[in-house]
């Protein structure tokens, strides 16, 4: 996604896709995640047929051609509901489709009043409600299963950083929020803390939980501004309805966080051969940012991040790795809830679909159904559903 941000005495250019540039603002406490003994796994999983190629069957495709009900400008934030329906976010839209791809409704209503929002950062489909989070004004808006507005809950956070809703369980909402590091001097690699916040549905009380640092390349400015290139990001996906499966490091490491208990209950990894990145294109080199009249391009990395995405279903955690093969697709590692490396397979899909599988928020796994965003060469989008049998 391309974004621009203002800065004093500087001009922010448009970045290449996949590189995030952000303003340096407030700052976080040190990492408070609870250390756990790491479950070490070998390079090969237990399954006898591990390493097979799985070719999913395309079940349906949703496009915006021939309809005035919705449009696709930059679809993202895919989530599935307990009934198998699909939610996604787009500009001034929170779209819902049934499991057969039929358009059902748009929950977005622009404004400042009850049930109205200016933008949406996340949608949480739960058993009895559909809940959307609006960062400005900061509130949670509840809809019934028919899409009728019920109520809203103001979120009175003291942080100025963006909050993203991750999970609702046991009367508590859990958010991710990011604080940006204070850096002076020459450009440098630094830790950028991400915290989990708990917001009580009953009282609106906010509690800061564990922090999970990511890596960033930060450029500061004597004028007080600056910017950064994300090296890693916090990948967080619900697991077993009440936990979060997390990845936030460059090297292979997955964590299971219990937000209700505010503790990491499992950490695991497997022996992994790291993958070198593709060389930066000329377009990427010319992108980046300009601070105080000087151009800064994205830094060259020695390796890709080992874990690119996390998907969950039942007792399984699917780690989408950086290992790709032109004829086989992308390598998916399968772990159980104890962190045991059970299986792996190659997921063979069209390149546009694989890009979404590698991009958190651009796909959703629901049983044997995989929903993905596919961007065609003519820059149009389609939402596709594949049946994945492993």
C-alpha positions as CSV (number, residue, x, y, z in Angstrom):
1,X,0.0,0.0,0.0
2,X,1.2,3.5,-0.8
3,X,1.0,6.3,1.8
4,X,2.4,9.7,2.3
5,X,3.0,11.5,5.6
6,X,3.8,15.1,6.4
7,X,7.0,16.2,8.0
8,X,8.5,19.6,9.0
9,X,10.9,21.0,6.4
10,X,10.8,17.7,4.6
11,X,8.7,16.0,1.9
12,X,7.7,12.4,2.1
13,X,7.6,10.7,-1.3
14,X,5.5,7.7,-2.1
15,X,7.1,4.4,-1.1
16,X,7.3,1.1,-3.0
17,X,4.8,-1.5,-2.0
18,X,5.9,-3.5,1.0
19,X,7.9,-0.7,2.7
20,X,6.3,1.2,5.5
21,X,7.3,4.8,6.3
22,X,6.0,6.3,9.5
23,X,6.3,9.4,11.6
24,X,8.3,9.2,14.8
25,X,6.0,10.1,17.7
26,X,5.6,8.9,21.3
27,X,7.7,6.2,22.9
28,X,7.1,2.8,24.6
29,X,8.2,1.0,27.7
30,X,10.8,-1.8,27.3
31,X,9.8,-5.2,26.1
32,X,7.8,-6.9,28.9
33,X,7.1,-10.3,27.2
34,X,7.6,-13.2,29.5
35,X,10.5,-15.5,28.6
36,X,9.7,-19.1,27.9
37,X,11.8,-22.2,27.2
38,X,11.8,-22.5,23.4
39,X,10.6,-25.7,21.8
40,X,13.3,-26.7,19.3
41,X,12.2,-28.7,16.2
42,X,14.3,-30.4,13.6
43,X,14.4,-29.3,10.0
44,X,12.0,-32.1,9.0
45,X,8.5,-32.6,10.4
46,X,6.9,-35.8,11.7
47,X,4.5,-36.4,8.8
48,X,5.5,-39.2,6.4
49,X,4.3,-37.3,3.3
50,X,5.8,-34.0,4.3
51,X,7.0,-31.8,1.4
52,X,4.2,-32.8,-0.9
53,X,2.8,-30.2,-3.4
54,X,-0.8,-29.1,-2.7
55,X,-2.7,-27.5,-5.5
56,X,-5.9,-25.8,-4.2
57,X,-9.1,-25.8,-6.2
58,X,-10.5,-22.4,-7.1
59,X,-14.1,-22.4,-5.8
60,X,-15.3,-18.9,-6.6
61,X,-14.2,-15.4,-7.5
62,X,-15.7,-12.0,-6.5
63,X,-15.1,-8.9,-8.6
64,X,-16.7,-5.5,-8.6
65,X,-17.5,-5.5,-12.3
66,X,-21.1,-5.1,-13.1
67,X,-22.2,-3.9,-9.6
68,X,-22.7,-0.6,-8.0
69,X,-23.0,-2.1,-4.5
70,X,-19.3,-2.0,-3.8
71,X,-15.9,-1.4,-5.4
72,X,-12.4,-2.7,-4.8
73,X,-9.7,0.0,-4.5
74,X,-7.4,-1.7,-2.0
75,X,-9.2,-4.7,-0.3
76,X,-7.5,-5.8,2.9
77,X,-8.2,-7.0,6.4
78,X,-9.9,-10.3,5.4
79,X,-11.7,-12.0,8.3
80,X,-14.2,-15.0,8.3
81,X,-17.2,-15.2,10.6
82,X,-18.4,-18.3,12.4
83,X,-21.1,-18.8,9.7
84,X,-18.4,-18.9,7.0
85,X,-19.1,-15.4,5.6
86,X,-16.2,-13.1,4.7
87,X,-15.5,-9.5,5.8
88,X,-13.0,-7.2,4.2
89,X,-12.1,-3.6,4.5
90,X,-11.7,-1.1,1.7
91,X,-12.0,2.7,1.3
92,X,-15.2,3.8,3.1
93,X,-16.3,0.1,3.1
94,X,-16.7,-2.8,5.4
95,X,-18.0,-5.4,3.1
96,X,-19.6,-8.7,4.0
97,X,-20.1,-11.7,1.6
98,X,-21.7,-15.0,2.3
99,X,-19.7,-18.2,2.0
100,X,-20.8,-18.5,-1.6
101,X,-19.5,-15.1,-2.5
102,X,-22.9,-13.3,-2.5
103,X,-22.7,-9.7,-1.4
104,X,-24.7,-9.1,1.8
105,X,-24.0,-5.6,3.1
106,X,-21.6,-2.7,3.7
107,X,-21.4,-1.8,7.4
108,X,-19.6,1.5,6.8
109,X,-21.6,4.6,7.4
110,X,-19.6,7.8,7.2
111,X,-20.1,10.4,9.9
112,X,-19.6,11.3,13.6
113,X,-22.9,10.0,15.0
114,X,-23.9,6.7,16.6
115,X,-22.9,3.9,14.3
116,X,-21.0,6.2,12.0
117,X,-17.3,6.3,11.4
118,X,-14.7,8.1,9.3
119,X,-12.5,5.1,8.8
120,X,-12.1,1.6,10.0
121,X,-8.9,-0.3,11.1
122,X,-10.4,-3.7,11.8
123,X,-13.5,-5.9,11.8
124,X,-14.1,-8.6,14.4
125,X,-16.8,-11.1,13.5
126,X,-17.7,-13.0,16.6
127,X,-20.5,-15.5,17.5
128,X,-23.2,-12.9,18.3
129,X,-22.0,-9.7,16.7
130,X,-20.0,-8.0,14.0
131,X,-17.7,-5.4,15.6
132,X,-15.8,-2.7,13.8
133,X,-13.1,-0.5,15.2
134,X,-12.8,3.1,14.2
135,X,-9.6,4.9,15.1
136,X,-11.0,8.4,14.6
137,X,-13.1,8.8,16.6
138,X,-11.7,5.9,18.6
139,X,-14.6,3.6,19.2
140,X,-15.9,0.0,18.7
141,X,-19.2,-0.2,16.9
142,X,-21.5,-3.3,17.4
143,X,-23.9,-4.8,14.8
144,X,-26.2,-7.7,15.2
145,X,-25.9,-10.7,12.8
146,X,-28.3,-9.1,10.4
147,X,-26.0,-6.0,10.2
148,X,-28.3,-3.7,12.3
149,X,-26.5,-1.2,14.5
150,X,-26.8,-2.0,18.2
151,X,-24.4,0.2,20.2
152,X,-20.9,1.6,20.4
153,X,-18.1,1.7,23.0
154,X,-15.7,4.7,23.2
155,X,-12.0,3.7,23.5
156,X,-10.4,6.4,25.6
157,X,-6.7,5.5,25.0
158,X,-4.0,7.8,26.2
159,X,-1.6,6.6,23.4
160,X,-1.5,8.7,20.2
161,X,-0.3,5.7,18.3
162,X,-2.6,3.7,15.9
163,X,-4.5,0.9,17.5
164,X,-5.6,-2.3,15.7
165,X,-8.2,-4.6,17.1
166,X,-7.0,-8.3,17.1
167,X,-9.3,-10.3,19.3
168,X,-12.5,-10.2,21.4
169,X,-12.8,-12.9,24.1
170,X,-14.3,-13.1,27.6
171,X,-15.6,-9.5,27.6
172,X,-12.3,-8.0,26.7
173,X,-11.0,-6.6,23.4
174,X,-7.3,-7.0,22.6
175,X,-5.5,-4.5,20.5
176,X,-2.0,-4.0,19.0
177,X,-0.5,-0.6,19.3
178,X,2.9,0.6,18.2
179,X,5.3,3.1,19.8
180,X,8.1,4.6,17.7
181,X,11.7,4.7,19.1
182,X,13.5,7.9,19.9
183,X,16.6,8.0,17.7
184,X,19.2,10.7,17.3
185,X,22.3,10.8,15.1
186,X,23.0,8.6,12.1
187,X,20.5,6.2,10.5
188,X,20.5,2.9,12.5
189,X,18.7,-0.4,13.1
190,X,16.6,-0.2,16.3
191,X,13.9,-2.1,18.1
192,X,10.4,-0.7,17.7
193,X,8.1,-2.0,20.5
194,X,4.6,-3.2,19.8
195,X,2.3,-3.6,22.8
196,X,-0.9,-5.6,23.3
197,X,-3.7,-3.6,25.0
198,X,-6.7,-5.0,26.8
199,X,-9.9,-2.9,26.7
200,X,-12.8,-4.0,29.0
201,X,-16.2,-4.2,27.3
202,X,-17.9,-3.4,30.6
203,X,-15.9,-0.4,31.8
204,X,-13.8,0.7,28.9
205,X,-10.7,0.4,31.1
206,X,-7.5,0.0,29.2
207,X,-4.5,-2.1,30.4
208,X,-1.2,-2.4,28.7
209,X,0.1,-6.0,28.4
210,X,3.2,-7.5,27.0
211,X,5.4,-5.8,24.3
212,X,6.9,-7.5,21.3
213,X,9.7,-5.5,19.6
214,X,10.1,-5.4,15.8
215,X,13.2,-4.3,13.9
216,X,13.3,-1.1,11.9
217,X,15.8,1.1,10.1
218,X,15.3,4.6,11.4
219,X,16.4,7.9,10.0
220,X,16.2,10.9,12.3
221,X,16.2,14.6,11.5
222,X,17.7,17.5,13.5
223,X,14.5,19.4,12.7
224,X,12.6,16.9,14.9
225,X,11.1,14.6,12.4
226,X,12.2,11.3,10.9
227,X,11.1,8.1,9.3
228,X,11.6,4.4,9.2
229,X,11.7,1.3,7.1
230,X,10.1,-1.7,8.7
231,X,12.4,-4.7,8.7
232,X,10.0,-6.9,10.6
233,X,6.4,-6.5,11.7
234,X,4.2,-7.9,14.4
235,X,2.2,-10.7,12.8
236,X,-0.7,-11.6,15.2
237,X,-3.6,-13.9,14.5
238,X,-6.2,-15.4,16.8
239,X,-5.6,-19.1,17.8
240,X,-8.2,-21.3,19.5
241,X,-10.5,-18.2,20.0
242,X,-8.7,-16.9,23.1
243,X,-5.0,-16.9,22.2
244,X,-2.7,-15.1,19.8
245,X,-0.2,-16.7,17.5
246,X,2.7,-14.2,17.0
247,X,5.8,-13.7,15.0
248,X,7.9,-10.5,15.2
249,X,11.6,-11.5,14.6
250,X,13.8,-11.8,11.5
251,X,14.8,-15.4,12.3
252,X,12.3,-18.3,12.8
253,X,10.4,-18.0,16.0
254,X,6.7,-18.3,16.8
255,X,5.0,-17.5,20.1
256,X,1.6,-18.2,21.5
257,X,0.4,-15.4,23.8
258,X,-2.4,-15.7,26.3
259,X,-3.6,-12.1,26.6
260,X,-6.0,-12.9,29.4
261,X,-3.1,-14.1,31.5
262,X,-0.7,-11.7,29.9
263,X,2.0,-14.3,29.3
264,X,3.7,-16.2,26.5
265,X,2.7,-19.8,27.0
266,X,4.7,-21.3,24.2
267,X,7.7,-20.4,22.0
268,X,8.9,-22.6,19.2
269,X,10.9,-22.8,16.0
270,X,12.5,-25.3,13.7
271,X,15.9,-25.6,12.0
272,X,15.6,-23.4,8.9
273,X,17.8,-22.5,6.0
274,X,17.5,-18.8,5.6
275,X,16.5,-17.3,2.2
276,X,18.3,-14.4,0.5
277,X,16.1,-11.5,-0.7
278,X,15.6,-10.5,-4.3
279,X,17.8,-7.5,-5.2
280,X,16.1,-4.2,-4.9
281,X,14.6,-2.9,-8.1
282,X,15.5,0.5,-9.5
283,X,12.0,1.7,-8.6
284,X,12.5,0.6,-5.0
285,X,16.0,2.3,-4.8
286,X,14.5,5.5,-6.1
287,X,11.7,5.3,-3.5
288,X,12.1,5.7,0.2
289,X,12.1,9.1,1.8
290,X,13.7,12.6,1.7
291,X,14.6,14.1,5.0
292,X,16.2,17.6,5.2
293,X,16.8,17.4,1.4
294,X,18.6,14.1,1.5
295,X,17.3,10.9,-0.1
296,X,17.3,7.7,1.9
297,X,16.5,4.4,0.1
298,X,15.5,1.2,1.7
299,X,18.3,-0.8,3.2
300,X,19.6,-3.9,1.6
301,X,18.9,-7.0,3.7
302,X,21.1,-10.1,4.0
303,X,18.1,-12.4,4.4
304,X,14.3,-12.4,4.2
305,X,12.3,-12.7,7.3
306,X,11.9,-16.5,7.9
307,X,8.2,-16.4,8.8
308,X,6.2,-14.2,6.4
309,X,2.7,-14.9,7.7
310,X,0.7,-17.0,10.2
311,X,-2.6,-18.7,9.6
312,X,-4.5,-20.8,12.1
313,X,-7.3,-23.5,12.0
314,X,-8.3,-25.7,14.9
315,X,-5.2,-26.9,16.7
316,X,-2.9,-26.0,13.8
317,X,-0.7,-23.0,13.2
318,X,0.5,-22.6,9.6
319,X,3.7,-20.7,9.2
320,X,4.1,-19.2,5.8
321,X,7.8,-19.3,5.2
322,X,10.1,-17.3,2.9
323,X,11.0,-20.4,1.0
324,X,9.6,-20.3,-2.6
325,X,10.0,-22.5,-5.6
326,X,8.8,-21.5,-9.1
327,X,7.3,-24.9,-9.8
328,X,6.1,-25.8,-6.3
329,X,4.9,-22.5,-4.8
330,X,5.5,-21.4,-1.2
331,X,6.5,-23.7,1.7
332,X,4.0,-23.9,4.6
333,X,5.1,-25.4,8.0
334,X,2.3,-26.9,10.2
335,X,2.7,-26.9,14.0
336,X,0.3,-28.0,16.7
337,X,-0.6,-26.1,19.8
338,X,2.4,-27.6,21.7
339,X,4.8,-26.1,19.2
340,X,5.6,-29.5,17.6
341,X,6.5,-29.4,13.9
342,X,4.0,-31.9,12.5
343,X,3.9,-31.3,8.8
344,X,4.9,-29.2,5.8
345,X,3.7,-28.8,2.2
346,X,4.2,-26.6,-0.8
347,X,1.2,-24.4,-1.6
348,X,0.9,-24.0,-5.3
349,X,-1.2,-21.0,-6.4
350,X,-1.1,-18.3,-9.0
351,X,1.6,-15.7,-8.3
352,X,-1.0,-13.1,-7.4
353,X,-2.6,-15.4,-4.8
354,X,0.8,-16.3,-3.3
355,X,1.6,-12.6,-2.8
356,X,-1.5,-12.4,-0.6
357,X,-0.6,-15.6,1.3
358,X,2.7,-14.0,2.1
359,X,1.1,-10.7,3.2
360,X,-0.7,-10.6,6.6
361,X,-4.3,-9.3,6.3
362,X,-4.6,-10.2,2.6
363,X,-5.8,-13.8,3.1
364,X,-8.0,-15.7,5.6
365,X,-8.1,-19.4,6.3
366,X,-11.4,-21.0,7.4
367,X,-11.2,-24.8,7.6
368,X,-10.3,-26.0,4.2
369,X,-11.3,-22.6,2.6
370,X,-8.6,-20.1,1.8
371,X,-9.8,-16.6,0.8
372,X,-7.2,-14.4,-0.9
373,X,-6.9,-11.0,-2.6
374,X,-5.6,-11.2,-6.1
375,X,-4.4,-8.2,-8.0
376,X,-4.2,-8.5,-11.8
377,X,-1.8,-7.0,-14.2
378,X,-4.3,-4.3,-15.1
379,X,-4.4,-3.2,-11.4
380,X,-7.9,-4.6,-10.8
381,X,-8.7,-6.7,-7.8
382,X,-10.7,-9.9,-7.2
383,X,-11.4,-11.9,-4.1
384,X,-11.0,-15.6,-4.6
385,X,-11.9,-18.6,-2.5
386,X,-9.8,-21.8,-2.8
387,X,-10.4,-25.2,-1.3
388,X,-7.2,-26.5,0.3
389,X,-7.0,-30.2,1.2
390,X,-3.7,-31.2,2.8
